[in-house]
Amino acid sequence: APALVPSPSARPDAAVAGQTVGDVVQPGAEPNAGATAWEQALGAEAKELLLSGKPDVWDLLTRRFESRIINAALAVTKGRRIEAAQKLGIGRNTITRKIQELGLE
């Protein structure tokens, strides 16, 4: 079967080790290279949780992210859910469901 990620020699445009090619992180890549401060903090938090053996890291961080972004949108729109949903690029039913699931009411 063909390799999922071609070796750098097979692709002239491929990055050297330590860089990313598209969405693929090459061996030796620094995961936070070029990331903003909040992305670096997110990466550090994820790594800390993973190393601590915390289960369900994906769910935990996703809920925290969604809570903060929805609260920010609601603050900007002075609580107007439909406008907040539009600014976030999600539907009004989605924001209502997320608000309920995350206990933001």
C-alpha positions in Angstrom: 0.0 0.0 0.0 1.3 3.5 -0.7 2.5 5.6 2.2 0.0 8.1 3.6 2.6 10.9 3.8 5.2 10.9 1.0 8.8 11.3 2.1 10.3 14.7 1.5 12.4 13.2 -1.3 9.2 12.1 -3.1 7.7 15.7 -3.0 9.9 18.6 -4.1 7.7 21.0 -2.2 7.8 19.1 1.1 9.2 20.7 4.2 12.3 19.5 5.9 12.0 17.9 9.3 10.8 20.4 11.9 8.3 22.1 9.7 4.8 21.4 8.6 3.6 20.4 5.1 -0.1 21.3 4.8 -1.8 19.8 7.8 0.9 17.2 8.4 3.4 17.8 11.1 6.8 16.5 10.1 8.9 14.6 12.7 10.8 17.0 14.9 8.4 19.8 14.3 7.8 22.4 17.1 4.0 22.1 17.6 3.7 25.8 18.6 5.9 27.3 16.0 4.1 30.4 14.5 1.2 30.1 16.9 -0.5 33.1 18.6 -0.2 33.4 22.4 -3.6 31.8 23.0 -2.8 28.9 20.7 0.5 28.4 22.6 -1.4 28.5 25.9 -3.9 26.0 24.5 -1.1 23.7 23.4 0.6 23.9 26.8 -2.7 23.2 28.6 -3.4 20.2 26.3 0.1 18.8 26.9 -0.2 19.3 30.7 -3.6 17.5 30.8 -2.4 14.7 28.5 0.8 14.2 30.6 -1.3 14.1 33.8 -3.3 11.2 32.5 -6.6 13.3 32.5 -9.2 11.4 30.6 -11.4 13.1 27.9 -9.0 16.0 27.2 -10.7 16.7 23.9 -14.1 17.0 25.5 -12.8 19.1 28.3 -10.9 21.6 26.2 -13.6 21.8 23.5 -16.2 22.7 26.2 -14.0 25.3 27.6 -13.3 26.8 24.2 -16.9 26.8 23.1 -18.0 28.4 26.4 -15.5 31.2 26.0 -16.2 31.9 22.4 -20.0 31.9 22.9 -19.8 34.1 25.9 -17.6 36.5 24.0 -20.1 36.6 21.1 -23.0 37.2 23.5 -21.1 40.0 25.2 -20.4 41.7 21.9 -24.0 41.4 20.8 -25.4 42.3 24.2 -27.0 38.9 24.6 -28.6 38.7 21.2 -28.3 35.0 20.4 -29.3 35.3 16.7 -26.7 38.0 16.1 -24.1 36.1 18.1 -24.7 33.0 16.1 -24.4 35.0 12.8 -21.1 36.5 14.0 -19.8 33.0 14.9 -20.9 31.5 11.6 -23.3 29.0 13.2 -27.0 28.6 13.2 -29.4 30.0 15.8 -30.5 26.4 16.8 -26.8 25.5 17.2 -26.0 28.4 19.5 -29.2 27.7 21.6 -28.3 24.0 21.9 -24.7 24.8 22.8 -25.8 27.3 25.4 -28.0 24.6 27.0 -25.4 21.8 26.7 -22.7 24.1 28.3 -24.9 25.4 31.0 -24.4 29.0 30.0 -28.0 30.0 30.7 
